[in-house]
């Protein structure tokens, strides 16, 4: 079966995986996420979303269609949100040139850190389109060639990350262009394995291998990934950790999708993942600070953290619901015509 065939219909396992992934993103930014938990979540959560994005990528559309669709779905909400934040900061006497520079630079500095992912993913789609369409058609179904090219992307990505780490610091290049190679490797794995992943069936052998790999690498090695901070630990360990963790997420997602309640809740959260990504940071951080300032004597740190975690998920979903029901807001924040799911 051609693993490169375009997948367009909704898929329970994928939707649940997106829900689990965005929940982990929010929890990774929560006070309860100590060093070990933070390291564990960050070792795979961005690679997971890059791989999921690649599953529904359609390289057969024209480049113009791709730019229009992804500008509408990714850049439009990015510039709207950072624009509103910019106006607020200007009113609060922020330096205008520095603010404009940080917004255009697109790495999340001077706004909300998670926003860096939107312009980065936009350029990732563009790069993937060129990469796939530049391969002669007679070679596109060659698993060995595609695997070799993905390995080359991993190596180039790791090299560029190390260059950024030492020469550019945590800022990197504008719109995280220095992360395109490493991100496209995970993206293209998702694209080339789209049929297998959308028809995911658990293998006991692979489940055992992935579980053992996940446990052993995290127990014996202190390695993790933080692309926004230009950090990718040991190349082999981090890549193996990420891929084994993603497999386990798919196993868990397949299992949870069998439950009607779990499927509906997690799929709903997954479908609202864009709004959770954008808005969870201020809601979680501000509510946690408020609870600690006013309820410190009545509640524990753990309870305040759980409450802020819940708020970080629920309030963005409420904003999503309001936007969906308002014609003008939906035109401003939502992709008007879905040509390829993000």
N, C-alpha and C positions, 0 to 999 in steps of 0.2 A: 504493500500500500504506500502511496506517495505521501510521505510525511510533510511535504511542502504545500499540500492542498489548503486553500483558504478556509478557515473556520469562521462562520458568521453567527450561528445560533447560540443562545444562552446556554450555559453549561453549569449544572449545580455544583460540581466539584470545584470549578474555577471560581465561581462566585463565593463559595464558602472559603476557599483559600485566600481570596482578596479580603474577606471579612476578618479572618484570623490574622492576616498580615497587617492590616491597619490597626487592629487591636494591639498587636505587639509593638507597632510604631508608637502608639500613644503610651503604652506601658513603659516602653524604653525611655520615655521622657518624664516618667513619674518618679517621685521621691522614693518609692518602694524599690525601684530598680537599683540595687546596690551594684558595686563594681562587677561582681560575677554575673548577675542577671543582665546588666547593661551590655557586658562583653558578649554574652551568649546571644542576646537578641540582635545586636548589631552585626554579629558574624554572618547573618544571612538575610535580614529583612529587606534591605535594598536590592540585593541580587534576586530575591523572590519577586519583587514588583517589576524588576527589569525583565525577568523571564516571563512573567504573566503578561506583560505588555507585548512581548514578541509573539505570543500565541495567536493573537487576532490581527497581526500586522498584515496588510495587503500590499505587497510590492508591485502588484499589477496595475494599481491606479496610477494616474499620471502624477508627475512631480508637482504640478500646479495644484491638483486636487489634494495631494498630501499636505502641502503648505497651508492651503485654505482650511482644511479640516483640523489640523493640529494647531494652527494659530487660533482658531475658534474655540477649540477644546482645552488648550493649555495656556497659550499666551494671553488670551482675553481675560480669563479670571486672574492670572498673575498680575497683569498691569492694572486691572481694576482694583485689586486688593492693595497692592503696593502704592497705587496712586492715592487711594483714600488714606492709607497710613502716612503717606508723604504729606498730605494736606494737614493732617493732625499734628505731625511733627513740625511743620512750618509754623503753625499757630503756636506751638510750644517753643518757638524760637530756635528751631534746628537750623543748621547752616545749609542753605539751599544748594550750593554747588556740590557739597559732599553728599547730600541726600540724593540728588539726581544721579551722581556718579554711582552710588551704591545700588540704586534701583536698576540702572542700565547694566551694571556689572553682573547682576543676577545671581549672586551666591548666597543670598539670605542675610548678609550683614546689614545692620541698621534697620532691619524689618523683623520678620519672624523667620528663624533659621530653616524650618521645613520648606519654605517657599523656593529654596534653591532647586528643588527637584523638578519643578514645572518647566522652566526654560531648558534645563538639562535634558529632560525627556523629549522635548521638542526637537532639539538638535540630534538626539539619538535616533529618532524616527527618520530624519533626513539622511543621516549617515547610513543607516541600514538600507534605505531605498537605493542609494548609490552603490553600496557594497553588493547587494543582491543583483541589481540590474547590470552591473559591470561584469558579472560572471557569465561567460558564454552559456547559452541555454542547454547545450549538450552536456555541460558539467554540473548543472544545478542539482541533479539527482544522485551525484556521486557522494556517498556518505563519507568516504575516506578523504576526498578533497575538501569538503565542507568542514569536517572535523579538524583537518590540518589548518585551514584558514582561521577557524575559531581559536585554535591553539596559538596561532600567530598573533591574533588580536589580544589574547590573554597576556602574552609576553610583551607586546608593544604597550598594552595598558599598564602593566606592572612597571615597566621601565619609565613611562611618562609620569606615573604616580610618584615614583621615587625622585624623579627630576623636580616635580612640583613641590614635593615635601622639602627638598633641600634648597631650591632656588626661588620658589614662589610662596612658600609657606602655606597657611591654611586657606588663603584667598584663591589660589589657583588662577586659571585663565578665565576671562569673561564667559558667563553662562556655562561654566564647568566644561569647557571644550577639552581640557586636559584629561577628563574622565571618559571621553567618548569611546576610546578603544576598549577599556576594561568593561564598561557598561554594555557595549555592543556585543561582546562575547556572550554574556548572559542572555541578552535580548535575542540573539540569533539562535541560541540553544532552544529557547522557547518557541521561536518561529519554526525551526526545522523539526522539532518534536511535537508540533501542534496536534497532530492526529493521535499520537500516543497519549499525550497529556489530557486531551479532551475525552478520550476513551480509557482513562486511567484504570488499570487493574493491578491490584497489589500482588507482588511476588514475594513469597515468604523468604526466599534467598536474598533478594535485594533489600527487603525490610530488615533482615538480620544484619546484612553488611552495612546498611546505612545507620542503623542503631548503634552497632559496635563502633563504627567510624566516628559518629557524633560523640558518643560517650568517651572514647579513648582520646580523641584529639582535644576535647575540652578539658579532660582530666590531666593530661600530661603536658599540654602546651597552653601558654597564656597568649593566644593570638586572637585578633578580631579585625573587623573592617569598619571604617568610618569614612566613607567617600567624601562627605562634605568637609571633613578635616584633612583630607588627602592622606588617609592612613589605611594601608593594606599590609598587614603583618607579613609573615612568611608566605611566600607565593603558593607553595604546594599545600601547606596546612590550611590556609584561609580558603583556598578554592575548594579543597575537599570538604572542609567544614560546611561551606555554603551549599554545595551541591547535595551533600547527604542530608542537611537540614531541610532543604527544599523538598527532597523526596519524602521525608517524614511528614512535612506539612501536607503534601498531597495524600498520603495515606490517611492522616487524621481527617482531612477534608472529605475524602471519599466516605469514610465511616460516619462522620457527622451529617453528611448530606442524606443519609438513609433515614435520619430522624426528621419528621416533618417540621417540628418546632425549631430544632437547631438549624435546619436548612433555611427556613424563612428568616429567622433572626440574623444569622450570619451572612446570608446572601443580601439582605437589606442593608446591613452595615457595609458589606463589600461594595454594593452599588453606590453607596454614599461616600465612598472612600476619598474622593477628591475633596469634598467639603471637610471631612475629618482631617485630612492632611493639612489643609489650609488653616483651619480654625482651631484645631485642638490645642495648639501651643498657648495662645493667650488665655483661653478658658481654663485650661488645666493649671497653668502657672499662677494666674491671678486668683483663682478660687482657692488654691492651696495656700497662697500668701494670706488671703482673707481669713481662712479657717484658723491658721496658726496665730494670726494677730488677735482674733476675737474669741476663739473657742479653745485656745491652748490649755486652759485649766479644766475644761469639761471633757475634752476628747483627746485621744492619743494621736501620735504622729501617723500611725498606721491607718486609723479611721479617716483622718483628714486627707491622707494620700488616696485612699480608695474613693472617697467622695469626689475629690478633684479629678480622679481618673474617670469616674462615671460621667461627670460634667463634661470632660474633654471629649467624650464620645457622643453624648445625648444632645448637647447644645449645637454642635455643628450639624447634626442630623435635623434638628428643628429648623435651622437656617435653610438647609436643603429643601425641606418641605415648604417653607414660605416661598422660596425662590421658584420652585416648581409650579406653585399656584398663582404666581404673579407674572403676567405677560411681559412687562418691561424688565423685571429682575431676571427672568429666565433668559431673555435675549442677551442680557449683560453677562450672565454667569454660566449658562449652560451651552453646550454645543448644539447648534440649531439643527444640523442634519448629520446624524451619526453615520460615518462611512467606514470607520475602523475603530473598534473599541480600544480604549486606553487601559 
